[in-house]
Amino acid sequence: MRSSHDARKTVLSMLLDHGMSINAVREFAEHEDERTTLHNYGYTSTPSQQIAKNVNDTLRFSNCNPM
């Protein structure tokens, strides 16, 4: 089962993977410290096709199961 946290993790990791600055992602995530952002979301080198699939899967799940 996918959760809203999975969607958040996918989006933030994808932003970092595609070159958004760590500070911009940190602000978007509302983290106080860049180390939090890097530790939790800066690990991935997932191929873009897999990231796109993860985003689509998460969005499809959230549309079927409103919170």
PDB file of N, CA, C, O and CB in Angstrom:
ATOM      1  N   MET A   1       0.843  -1.176   0.000  1.00  0.00           N
ATOM      2  CA  MET A   1       0.000   0.000   0.000  1.00  0.00           C
ATOM      3  C   MET A   1       0.891   1.242   0.000  1.00  0.00           C
ATOM      4  O   MET A   1       1.865   1.311   0.750  1.00  0.00           O
ATOM      5  CB  MET A   1      -0.961  -0.004   1.221  1.00  0.00           C
ATOM      6  N   ARG A   2       0.565   2.197  -0.821  1.00  0.00           N
ATOM      7  CA  ARG A   2       1.325   3.444  -0.918  1.00  0.00           C
ATOM      8  C   ARG A   2       0.700   4.472   0.031  1.00  0.00           C
ATOM      9  O   ARG A   2      -0.513   4.477   0.244  1.00  0.00           O
ATOM     10  CB  ARG A   2       1.347   3.981  -2.395  1.00  0.00           C
ATOM     11  N   SER A   3       1.518   5.313   0.580  1.00  0.00           N
ATOM     12  CA  SER A   3       1.033   6.328   1.510  1.00  0.00           C
ATOM     13  C   SER A   3       1.412   7.718   1.013  1.00  0.00           C
ATOM     14  O   SER A   3       2.168   7.867   0.053  1.00  0.00           O
ATOM     15  CB  SER A   3       1.599   6.088   2.925  1.00  0.00           C
ATOM     16  N   SER A   4       0.877   8.725   1.681  1.00  0.00           N
ATOM     17  CA  SER A   4       1.248  10.093   1.319  1.00  0.00           C
ATOM     18  C   SER A   4       2.729  10.331   1.592  1.00  0.00           C
ATOM     19  O   SER A   4       3.354  11.161   0.931  1.00  0.00           O
ATOM     20  CB  SER A   4       0.390  11.113   2.096  1.00  0.00           C
ATOM     21  N   HIS A   5       3.297   9.610   2.560  1.00  0.00           N
ATOM     22  CA  HIS A   5       4.729   9.741   2.821  1.00  0.00           C
ATOM     23  C   HIS A   5       5.541   9.192   1.650  1.00  0.00           C
ATOM     24  O   HIS A   5       6.585   9.745   1.306  1.00  0.00           O
ATOM     25  CB  HIS A   5       5.109   9.012   4.123  1.00  0.00           C
ATOM     26  N   ASP A   6       5.065   8.103   1.037  1.00  0.00           N
ATOM     27  CA  ASP A   6       5.739   7.563  -0.152  1.00  0.00           C
ATOM     28  C   ASP A   6       5.743   8.598  -1.272  1.00  0.00           C
ATOM     29  O   ASP A   6       6.747   8.770  -1.964  1.00  0.00           O
ATOM     30  CB  ASP A   6       5.050   6.260  -0.629  1.00  0.00           C
ATOM     31  N   ALA A   7       4.626   9.280  -1.445  1.00  0.00           N
ATOM     32  CA  ALA A   7       4.541  10.311  -2.488  1.00  0.00           C
ATOM     33  C   ALA A   7       5.511  11.445  -2.181  1.00  0.00           C
ATOM     34  O   ALA A   7       6.205  11.931  -3.075  1.00  0.00           O
ATOM     35  CB  ALA A   7       3.094  10.859  -2.607  1.00  0.00           C
ATOM     36  N   ARG A   8       5.561  11.867  -0.923  1.00  0.00           N
ATOM     37  CA  ARG A   8       6.467  12.947  -0.514  1.00  0.00           C
ATOM     38  C   ARG A   8       7.916  12.539  -0.782  1.00  0.00           C
ATOM     39  O   ARG A   8       8.696  13.308  -1.344  1.00  0.00           O
ATOM     40  CB  ARG A   8       6.271  13.294   0.989  1.00  0.00           C
ATOM     41  N   LYS A   9       8.260  11.321  -0.373  1.00  0.00           N
ATOM     42  CA  LYS A   9       9.626  10.836  -0.557  1.00  0.00           C
ATOM     43  C   LYS A   9       9.985  10.772  -2.039  1.00  0.00           C
ATOM     44  O   LYS A   9      11.090  11.150  -2.428  1.00  0.00           O
ATOM     45  CB  LYS A   9       9.795   9.455   0.089  1.00  0.00           C
ATOM     46  N   THR A  10       9.059  10.298  -2.861  1.00  0.00           N
ATOM     47  CA  THR A  10       9.293  10.205  -4.304  1.00  0.00           C
ATOM     48  C   THR A  10       9.501  11.590  -4.908  1.00  0.00           C
ATOM     49  O   THR A  10      10.444  11.805  -5.669  1.00  0.00           O
ATOM     50  CB  THR A  10       8.117   9.495  -4.997  1.00  0.00           C
ATOM     51  N   VAL A  11       8.624  12.522  -4.570  1.00  0.00           N
ATOM     52  CA  VAL A  11       8.709  13.876  -5.146  1.00  0.00           C
ATOM     53  C   VAL A  11       9.994  14.570  -4.712  1.00  0.00           C
ATOM     54  O   VAL A  11      10.708  15.120  -5.550  1.00  0.00           O
ATOM     55  CB  VAL A  11       7.486  14.724  -4.728  1.00  0.00           C
ATOM     56  N   LEU A  12      10.297  14.553  -3.427  1.00  0.00           N
ATOM     57  CA  LEU A  12      11.492  15.248  -2.953  1.00  0.00           C
ATOM     58  C   LEU A  12      12.767  14.624  -3.517  1.00  0.00           C
ATOM     59  O   LEU A  12      13.695  15.343  -3.888  1.00  0.00           O
ATOM     60  CB  LEU A  12      11.537  15.237  -1.428  1.00  0.00           C
ATOM     61  N   SER A  13      12.821  13.295  -3.584  1.00  0.00           N
ATOM     62  CA  SER A  13      13.985  12.632  -4.167  1.00  0.00           C
ATOM     63  C   SER A  13      14.115  12.972  -5.647  1.00  0.00           C
ATOM     64  O   SER A  13      15.218  13.187  -6.150  1.00  0.00           O
ATOM     65  CB  SER A  13      13.888  11.111  -3.979  1.00  0.00           C
ATOM     66  N   MET A  14      12.983  13.019  -6.334  1.00  0.00           N
ATOM     67  CA  MET A  14      12.990  13.323  -7.753  1.00  0.00           C
ATOM     68  C   MET A  14      13.482  14.758  -7.993  1.00  0.00           C
ATOM     69  O   MET A  14      14.236  15.005  -8.934  1.00  0.00           O
ATOM     70  CB  MET A  14      11.584  13.126  -8.348  1.00  0.00           C
ATOM     71  N   LEU A  15      13.064  15.680  -7.162  1.00  0.00           N
ATOM     72  CA  LEU A  15      13.525  17.068  -7.297  1.00  0.00           C
ATOM     73  C   LEU A  15      15.046  17.132  -7.145  1.00  0.00           C
ATOM     74  O   LEU A  15      15.721  17.806  -7.923  1.00  0.00           O
ATOM     75  CB  LEU A  15      12.837  17.982  -6.244  1.00  0.00           C
ATOM     76  N   LEU A  16      15.576  16.442  -6.155  1.00  0.00           N
ATOM     77  CA  LEU A  16      17.028  16.420  -5.966  1.00  0.00           C
ATOM     78  C   LEU A  16      17.732  15.741  -7.136  1.00  0.00           C
ATOM     79  O   LEU A  16      18.754  16.227  -7.620  1.00  0.00           O
ATOM     80  CB  LEU A  16      17.382  15.706  -4.661  1.00  0.00           C
ATOM     81  N   ASP A  17      17.177  14.612  -7.590  1.00  0.00           N
ATOM     82  CA  ASP A  17      17.782  13.886  -8.718  1.00  0.00           C
ATOM     83  C   ASP A  17      17.817  14.715  -9.989  1.00  0.00           C
ATOM     84  O   ASP A  17      18.700  14.538 -10.828  1.00  0.00           O
ATOM     85  CB  ASP A  17      17.025  12.600  -8.979  1.00  0.00           C
ATOM     86  N   HIS A  18      16.868  15.612 -10.131  1.00  0.00           N
ATOM     87  CA  HIS A  18      16.789  16.407 -11.358  1.00  0.00           C
ATOM     88  C   HIS A  18      17.429  17.789 -11.211  1.00  0.00           C
ATOM     89  O   HIS A  18      17.224  18.672 -12.044  1.00  0.00           O
ATOM     90  CB  HIS A  18      15.342  16.562 -11.774  1.00  0.00           C
ATOM     91  N   GLY A  19      18.209  17.961 -10.137  1.00  0.00           N
ATOM     92  CA  GLY A  19      19.058  19.139 -10.053  1.00  0.00           C
ATOM     93  C   GLY A  19      18.539  20.320  -9.255  1.00  0.00           C
ATOM     94  O   GLY A  19      19.193  21.363  -9.228  1.00  0.00           O
ATOM     95  N   MET A  20      17.383  20.198  -8.601  1.00  0.00           N
ATOM     96  CA  MET A  20      16.932  21.305  -7.765  1.00  0.00           C
ATOM     97  C   MET A  20      17.900  21.432  -6.595  1.00  0.00           C
ATOM     98  O   MET A  20      18.356  20.422  -6.057  1.00  0.00           O
ATOM     99  CB  MET A  20      15.459  21.084  -7.265  1.00  0.00           C
ATOM    100  N   SER A  21      18.213  22.635  -6.203  1.00  0.00           N
ATOM    101  CA  SER A  21      19.180  22.833  -5.124  1.00  0.00           C
ATOM    102  C   SER A  21      18.652  22.251  -3.817  1.00  0.00           C
ATOM    103  O   SER A  21      17.446  22.216  -3.572  1.00  0.00           O
ATOM    104  CB  SER A  21      19.498  24.328  -4.951  1.00  0.00           C
ATOM    105  N   ILE A  22      19.582  21.797  -2.989  1.00  0.00           N
ATOM    106  CA  ILE A  22      19.197  21.215  -1.712  1.00  0.00           C
ATOM    107  C   ILE A  22      18.450  22.231  -0.859  1.00  0.00           C
ATOM    108  O   ILE A  22      17.521  21.869  -0.137  1.00  0.00           O
ATOM    109  CB  ILE A  22      20.428  20.700  -0.968  1.00  0.00           C
ATOM    110  N   ASN A  23      18.843  23.490  -0.934  1.00  0.00           N
ATOM    111  CA  ASN A  23      18.167  24.514  -0.137  1.00  0.00           C
ATOM    112  C   ASN A  23      16.729  24.724  -0.608  1.00  0.00           C
ATOM    113  O   ASN A  23      15.829  24.900   0.213  1.00  0.00           O
ATOM    114  CB  ASN A  23      18.939  25.835  -0.205  1.00  0.00           C
ATOM    115  N   ALA A  24      16.506  24.708  -1.922  1.00  0.00           N
ATOM    116  CA  ALA A  24      15.142  24.863  -2.436  1.00  0.00           C
ATOM    117  C   ALA A  24      14.267  23.679  -2.023  1.00  0.00           C
ATOM    118  O   ALA A  24      13.108  23.861  -1.650  1.00  0.00           O
ATOM    119  CB  ALA A  24      15.157  25.001  -3.971  1.00  0.00           C
ATOM    120  N   VAL A  25      14.822  22.467  -2.090  1.00  0.00           N
ATOM    121  CA  VAL A  25      14.069  21.282  -1.666  1.00  0.00           C
ATOM    122  C   VAL A  25      13.828  21.338  -0.162  1.00  0.00           C
ATOM    123  O   VAL A  25      12.743  20.992   0.306  1.00  0.00           O
ATOM    124  CB  VAL A  25      14.823  19.978  -2.049  1.00  0.00           C
ATOM    125  N   ARG A  26      14.822  21.767   0.592  1.00  0.00           N
ATOM    126  CA  ARG A  26      14.679  21.912   2.045  1.00  0.00           C
ATOM    127  C   ARG A  26      13.531  22.854   2.391  1.00  0.00           C
ATOM    128  O   ARG A  26      12.705  22.549   3.250  1.00  0.00           O
ATOM    129  CB  ARG A  26      15.986  22.428   2.666  1.00  0.00           C
ATOM    130  N   GLU A  27      13.487  23.989   1.723  1.00  0.00           N
ATOM    131  CA  GLU A  27      12.410  24.948   1.968  1.00  0.00           C
ATOM    132  C   GLU A  27      11.055  24.363   1.575  1.00  0.00           C
ATOM    133  O   GLU A  27      10.077  24.518   2.307  1.00  0.00           O
ATOM    134  CB  GLU A  27      12.667  26.249   1.195  1.00  0.00           C
ATOM    135  N   PHE A  28      10.993  23.696   0.432  1.00  0.00           N
ATOM    136  CA  PHE A  28       9.750  23.079  -0.030  1.00  0.00           C
ATOM    137  C   PHE A  28       9.258  22.031   0.975  1.00  0.00           C
ATOM    138  O   PHE A  28       8.059  21.917   1.229  1.00  0.00           O
ATOM    139  CB  PHE A  28       9.954  22.435  -1.418  1.00  0.00           C
ATOM    140  N   ALA A  29      10.206  21.266   1.545  1.00  0.00           N
ATOM    141  CA  ALA A  29       9.868  20.213   2.508  1.00  0.00           C
ATOM    142  C   ALA A  29       9.606  20.777   3.910  1.00  0.00           C
ATOM    143  O   ALA A  29       9.140  20.069   4.802  1.00  0.00           O
ATOM    144  CB  ALA A  29      10.993  19.181   2.569  1.00  0.00           C
ATOM    145  N   GLU A  30       9.915  22.057   4.079  1.00  0.00           N
ATOM    146  CA  GLU A  30       9.765  22.736   5.372  1.00  0.00           C
ATOM    147  C   GLU A  30      10.667  22.133   6.449  1.00  0.00           C
ATOM    148  O   GLU A  30      10.281  22.013   7.612  1.00  0.00           O
ATOM    149  CB  GLU A  30       8.312  22.675   5.828  1.00  0.00           C
ATOM    150  N   HIS A  31      11.887  21.754   6.028  1.00  0.00           N
ATOM    151  CA  HIS A  31      12.887  21.268   6.971  1.00  0.00           C
ATOM    152  C   HIS A  31      13.681  22.457   7.495  1.00  0.00           C
ATOM    153  O   HIS A  31      13.923  23.424   6.772  1.00  0.00           O
ATOM    154  CB  HIS A  31      13.827  20.219   6.307  1.00  0.00           C
ATOM    155  N   GLU A  32      14.078  22.376   8.746  1.00  0.00           N
ATOM    156  CA  GLU A  32      14.915  23.418   9.346  1.00  0.00           C
ATOM    157  C   GLU A  32      16.357  23.332   8.850  1.00  0.00           C
ATOM    158  O   GLU A  32      17.034  24.348   8.695  1.00  0.00           O
ATOM    159  CB  GLU A  32      14.883  23.312  10.873  1.00  0.00           C
ATOM    160  N   ASP A  33      16.811  22.116   8.606  1.00  0.00           N
ATOM    161  CA  ASP A  33      18.228  21.876   8.326  1.00  0.00           C
ATOM    162  C   ASP A  33      18.382  21.065   7.039  1.00  0.00           C
ATOM    163  O   ASP A  33      17.653  20.100   6.810  1.00  0.00           O
ATOM    164  CB  ASP A  33      18.903  21.141   9.512  1.00  0.00           C
ATOM    165  N   GLU A  34      19.335  21.468   6.211  1.00  0.00           N
ATOM    166  CA  GLU A  34      19.596  20.754   4.960  1.00  0.00           C
ATOM    167  C   GLU A  34      20.006  19.306   5.203  1.00  0.00           C
ATOM    168  O   GLU A  34      19.736  18.441   4.370  1.00  0.00           O
ATOM    169  CB  GLU A  34      20.679  21.468   4.167  1.00  0.00           C
ATOM    170  N   ARG A  35      20.651  19.032   6.329  1.00  0.00           N
ATOM    171  CA  ARG A  35      21.081  17.660   6.619  1.00  0.00           C
ATOM    172  C   ARG A  35      19.881  16.713   6.726  1.00  0.00           C
ATOM    173  O   ARG A  35      19.979  15.548   6.341  1.00  0.00           O
ATOM    174  CB  ARG A  35      21.899  17.623   7.921  1.00  0.00           C
ATOM    175  N   THR A  36      18.767  17.199   7.239  1.00  0.00           N
ATOM    176  CA  THR A  36      17.553  16.377   7.323  1.00  0.00           C
ATOM    177  C   THR A  36      17.096  15.997   5.927  1.00  0.00           C
ATOM    178  O   THR A  36      16.754  14.842   5.670  1.00  0.00           O
ATOM    179  CB  THR A  36      16.425  17.127   8.076  1.00  0.00           C
ATOM    180  N   THR A  37      17.091  16.966   5.030  1.00  0.00           N
ATOM    181  CA  THR A  37      16.658  16.724   3.653  1.00  0.00           C
ATOM    182  C   THR A  37      17.588  15.730   2.971  1.00  0.00           C
ATOM    183  O   THR A  37      17.125  14.773   2.350  1.00  0.00           O
ATOM    184  CB  THR A  37      16.610  18.041   2.859  1.00  0.00           C
ATOM    185  N   LEU A  38      18.884  15.947   3.078  1.00  0.00           N
ATOM    186  CA  LEU A  38      19.853  15.054   2.442  1.00  0.00           C
ATOM    187  C   LEU A  38      19.796  13.649   3.020  1.00  0.00           C
ATOM    188  O   LEU A  38      19.867  12.667   2.281  1.00  0.00           O
ATOM    189  CB  LEU A  38      21.255  15.611   2.591  1.00  0.00           C
ATOM    190  N   HIS A  39      19.668  13.551   4.332  1.00  0.00           N
ATOM    191  CA  HIS A  39      19.643  12.240   4.980  1.00  0.00           C
ATOM    192  C   HIS A  39      18.415  11.426   4.556  1.00  0.00           C
ATOM    193  O   HIS A  39      18.518  10.220   4.329  1.00  0.00           O
ATOM    194  CB  HIS A  39      19.660  12.407   6.504  1.00  0.00           C
ATOM    195  N   ASN A  40      17.267  12.076   4.451  1.00  0.00           N
ATOM    196  CA  ASN A  40      16.018  11.372   4.172  1.00  0.00           C
ATOM    197  C   ASN A  40      15.679  11.245   2.697  1.00  0.00           C
ATOM    198  O   ASN A  40      14.953  10.328   2.315  1.00  0.00           O
ATOM    199  CB  ASN A  40      14.907  12.059   4.858  1.00  0.00           C
ATOM    200  N   TYR A  41      16.187  12.143   1.855  1.00  0.00           N
ATOM    201  CA  TYR A  41      15.738  12.170   0.463  1.00  0.00           C
ATOM    202  C   TYR A  41      16.866  12.228  -0.550  1.00  0.00           C
ATOM    203  O   TYR A  41      16.605  12.115  -1.748  1.00  0.00           O
ATOM    204  CB  TYR A  41      14.841  13.334   0.254  1.00  0.00           C
ATOM    205  N   GLY A  42      18.091  12.398  -0.127  1.00  0.00           N
ATOM    206  CA  GLY A  42      19.206  12.576  -1.052  1.00  0.00           C
ATOM    207  C   GLY A  42      19.959  11.308  -1.379  1.00  0.00           C
ATOM    208  O   GLY A  42      21.129  11.371  -1.757  1.00  0.00           O
ATOM    209  N   TYR A  43      19.335  10.180  -1.248  1.00  0.00           N
ATOM    210  CA  TYR A  43      20.026   8.903  -1.409  1.00  0.00           C
ATOM    211  C   TYR A  43      19.840   8.261  -2.771  1.00  0.00           C
ATOM    212  O   TYR A  43      20.609   7.373  -3.140  1.00  0.00           O
ATOM    213  CB  TYR A  43      19.566   7.958  -0.368  1.00  0.00           C
ATOM    214  N   THR A  44      18.868   8.677  -3.504  1.00  0.00           N
ATOM    215  CA  THR A  44      18.423   7.901  -4.663  1.00  0.00           C
ATOM    216  C   THR A  44      19.158   8.260  -5.943  1.00  0.00           C
ATOM    217  O   THR A  44      19.557   9.404  -6.160  1.00  0.00           O
ATOM    218  CB  THR A  44      16.952   8.096  -4.870  1.00  0.00           C
ATOM    219  N   SER A  45      19.321   7.272  -6.760  1.00  0.00           N
ATOM    220  CA  SER A  45      19.787   7.435  -8.124  1.00  0.00           C
ATOM    221  C   SER A  45      18.847   6.639  -9.018  1.00  0.00           C
ATOM    222  O   SER A  45      19.244   6.113 -10.058  1.00  0.00           O
ATOM    223  CB  SER A  45      21.278   6.967  -8.289  1.00  0.00           C
ATOM    224  N   THR A  46      17.613   6.565  -8.596  1.00  0.00           N
ATOM    225  CA  THR A  46      16.611   5.778  -9.302  1.00  0.00           C
ATOM    226  C   THR A  46      16.447   6.298 -10.721  1.00  0.00           C
ATOM    227  O   THR A  46      16.339   7.506 -10.931  1.00  0.00           O
ATOM    228  CB  THR A  46      15.265   5.811  -8.556  1.00  0.00           C
ATOM    229  N   PRO A  47      16.426   5.396 -11.696  1.00  0.00           N
ATOM    230  CA  PRO A  47      16.210   5.842 -13.074  1.00  0.00           C
ATOM    231  C   PRO A  47      14.892   6.612 -13.210  1.00  0.00           C
ATOM    232  O   PRO A  47      13.908   6.296 -12.542  1.00  0.00           O
ATOM    233  CB  PRO A  47      16.217   4.638 -14.029  1.00  0.00           C
ATOM    234  N   SER A  48      14.885   7.604 -14.063  1.00  0.00           N
ATOM    235  CA  SER A  48      13.717   8.468 -14.244  1.00  0.00           C
ATOM    236  C   SER A  48      12.450   7.689 -14.564  1.00  0.00           C
ATOM    237  O   SER A  48      11.367   8.060 -14.110  1.00  0.00           O
ATOM    238  CB  SER A  48      13.981   9.465 -15.342  1.00  0.00           C
ATOM    239  N   GLN A  49      12.569   6.623 -15.334  1.00  0.00           N
ATOM    240  CA  GLN A  49      11.379   5.835 -15.673  1.00  0.00           C
ATOM    241  C   GLN A  49      10.766   5.208 -14.427  1.00  0.00           C
ATOM    242  O   GLN A  49       9.543   5.152 -14.304  1.00  0.00           O
ATOM    243  CB  GLN A  49      11.731   4.741 -16.694  1.00  0.00           C
ATOM    244  N   GLN A  50      11.600   4.735 -13.500  1.00  0.00           N
ATOM    245  CA  GLN A  50      11.087   4.136 -12.267  1.00  0.00           C
ATOM    246  C   GLN A  50      10.453   5.213 -11.386  1.00  0.00           C
ATOM    247  O   GLN A  50       9.412   4.982 -10.771  1.00  0.00           O
ATOM    248  CB  GLN A  50      12.219   3.406 -11.499  1.00  0.00           C
ATOM    249  N   ILE A  51      11.076   6.375 -11.328  1.00  0.00           N
ATOM    250  CA  ILE A  51      10.505   7.468 -10.539  1.00  0.00           C
ATOM    251  C   ILE A  51       9.140   7.849 -11.088  1.00  0.00           C
ATOM    252  O   ILE A  51       8.189   8.022 -10.326  1.00  0.00           O
ATOM    253  CB  ILE A  51      11.443   8.693 -10.536  1.00  0.00           C
ATOM    254  N   ALA A  52       9.035   7.981 -12.409  1.00  0.00           N
ATOM    255  CA  ALA A  52       7.758   8.323 -13.029  1.00  0.00           C
ATOM    256  C   ALA A  52       6.709   7.267 -12.715  1.00  0.00           C
ATOM    257  O   ALA A  52       5.559   7.602 -12.434  1.00  0.00           O
ATOM    258  CB  ALA A  52       7.918   8.476 -14.547  1.00  0.00           C
ATOM    259  N   LYS A  53       7.095   5.990 -12.759  1.00  0.00           N
ATOM    260  CA  LYS A  53       6.160   4.916 -12.427  1.00  0.00           C
ATOM    261  C   LYS A  53       5.717   5.029 -10.970  1.00  0.00           C
ATOM    262  O   LYS A  53       4.534   4.875 -10.667  1.00  0.00           O
ATOM    263  CB  LYS A  53       6.803   3.536 -12.688  1.00  0.00           C
ATOM    264  N   ASN A  54       6.659   5.298 -10.071  1.00  0.00           N
ATOM    265  CA  ASN A  54       6.318   5.443  -8.649  1.00  0.00           C
ATOM    266  C   ASN A  54       5.353   6.594  -8.424  1.00  0.00           C
ATOM    267  O   ASN A  54       4.397   6.462  -7.661  1.00  0.00           O
ATOM    268  CB  ASN A  54       7.582   5.658  -7.817  1.00  0.00           C
ATOM    269  N   VAL A  55       5.595   7.724  -9.083  1.00  0.00           N
ATOM    270  CA  VAL A  55       4.696   8.876  -8.950  1.00  0.00           C
ATOM    271  C   VAL A  55       3.311   8.517  -9.476  1.00  0.00           C
ATOM    272  O   VAL A  55       2.305   8.785  -8.820  1.00  0.00           O
ATOM    273  CB  VAL A  55       5.259  10.106  -9.708  1.00  0.00           C
ATOM    274  N   ASN A  56       3.261   7.911 -10.658  1.00  0.00           N
ATOM    275  CA  ASN A  56       1.965   7.528 -11.224  1.00  0.00           C
ATOM    276  C   ASN A  56       1.237   6.535 -10.338  1.00  0.00           C
ATOM    277  O   ASN A  56       0.031   6.665 -10.129  1.00  0.00           O
ATOM    278  CB  ASN A  56       2.148   6.936 -12.613  1.00  0.00           C
ATOM    279  N   ASP A  57       1.942   5.550  -9.814  1.00  0.00           N
ATOM    280  CA  ASP A  57       1.322   4.565  -8.924  1.00  0.00           C
ATOM    281  C   ASP A  57       0.768   5.226  -7.670  1.00  0.00           C
ATOM    282  O   ASP A  57      -0.340   4.919  -7.230  1.00  0.00           O
ATOM    283  CB  ASP A  57       2.332   3.482  -8.540  1.00  0.00           C
ATOM    284  N   THR A  58       1.548   6.131  -7.103  1.00  0.00           N
ATOM    285  CA  THR A  58       1.119   6.811  -5.888  1.00  0.00           C
ATOM    286  C   THR A  58      -0.096   7.685  -6.153  1.00  0.00           C
ATOM    287  O   THR A  58      -1.043   7.692  -5.367  1.00  0.00           O
ATOM    288  CB  THR A  58       2.257   7.652  -5.317  1.00  0.00           C
ATOM    289  N   LEU A  59      -0.074   8.419  -7.256  1.00  0.00           N
ATOM    290  CA  LEU A  59      -1.215   9.277  -7.589  1.00  0.00           C
ATOM    291  C   LEU A  59      -2.457   8.447  -7.886  1.00  0.00           C
ATOM    292  O   LEU A  59      -3.562   8.809  -7.481  1.00  0.00           O
ATOM    293  CB  LEU A  59      -0.881  10.170  -8.791  1.00  0.00           C
ATOM    294  N   ARG A  60      -2.282   7.359  -8.576  1.00  0.00           N
ATOM    295  CA  ARG A  60      -3.411   6.482  -8.886  1.00  0.00           C
ATOM    296  C   ARG A  60      -4.016   5.941  -7.585  1.00  0.00           C
ATOM    297  O   ARG A  60      -5.238   5.886  -7.443  1.00  0.00           O
ATOM    298  CB  ARG A  60      -2.962   5.312  -9.812  1.00  0.00           C
ATOM    299  N   PHE A  61      -3.167   5.545  -6.646  1.00  0.00           N
ATOM    300  CA  PHE A  61      -3.636   5.036  -5.371  1.00  0.00           C
ATOM    301  C   PHE A  61      -4.391   6.120  -4.598  1.00  0.00           C
ATOM    302  O   PHE A  61      -5.460   5.863  -4.045  1.00  0.00           O
ATOM    303  CB  PHE A  61      -2.459   4.510  -4.545  1.00  0.00           C
ATOM    304  N   SER A  62      -3.827   7.338  -4.562  1.00  0.00           N
ATOM    305  CA  SER A  62      -4.460   8.400  -3.782  1.00  0.00           C
ATOM    306  C   SER A  62      -5.794   8.824  -4.379  1.00  0.00           C
ATOM    307  O   SER A  62      -6.684   9.257  -3.647  1.00  0.00           O
ATOM    308  CB  SER A  62      -3.536   9.600  -3.685  1.00  0.00           C
ATOM    309  N   ASN A  63      -5.951   8.707  -5.705  1.00  0.00           N
ATOM    310  CA  ASN A  63      -7.222   9.046  -6.328  1.00  0.00           C
ATOM    311  C   ASN A  63      -8.299   7.996  -6.031  1.00  0.00           C
ATOM    312  O   ASN A  63      -9.487   8.317  -6.017  1.00  0.00           O
ATOM    313  CB  ASN A  63      -7.040   9.194  -7.832  1.00  0.00           C
ATOM    314  N   CYS A  64      -7.894   6.760  -5.795  1.00  0.00           N
ATOM    315  CA  CYS A  64      -8.826   5.672  -5.505  1.00  0.00           C
ATOM    316  C   CYS A  64      -9.223   5.637  -4.042  1.00  0.00           C
ATOM    317  O   CYS A  64     -10.298   5.141  -3.704  1.00  0.00           O
ATOM    318  CB  CYS A  64      -8.219   4.345  -5.898  1.00  0.00           C
ATOM    319  N   ASN A  65      -8.371   6.156  -3.172  1.00  0.00           N
ATOM    320  CA  ASN A  65      -8.589   6.075  -1.747  1.00  0.00           C
ATOM    321  C   ASN A  65      -8.447   7.443  -1.099  1.00  0.00           C
ATOM    322  O   ASN A  65      -7.424   7.716  -0.471  1.00  0.00           O
ATOM    323  CB  ASN A  65      -7.624   5.089  -1.121  1.00  0.00           C
ATOM    324  N   PRO A  66      -9.450   8.315  -1.232  1.00  0.00           N
ATOM    325  CA  PRO A  66      -9.317   9.647  -0.636  1.00  0.00           C
ATOM    326  C   PRO A  66      -9.155   9.565   0.872  1.00  0.00           C
ATOM    327  O   PRO A  66      -9.733   8.704   1.536  1.00  0.00           O
ATOM    328  CB  PRO A  66     -10.528  10.508  -0.980  1.00  0.00           C
ATOM    329  N   MET A  67      -8.359  10.476   1.389  1.00  0.00           N
ATOM    330  CA  MET A  67      -8.116  10.494   2.836  1.00  0.00           C
ATOM    331  C   MET A  67      -9.174  11.282   3.540  1.00  0.00           C
ATOM    332  O   MET A  67      -9.138  11.410   4.764  1.00  0.00           O
ATOM    333  CB  MET A  67      -6.749  11.071   3.155  1.00  0.00           C
TER     334      MET A  67
END
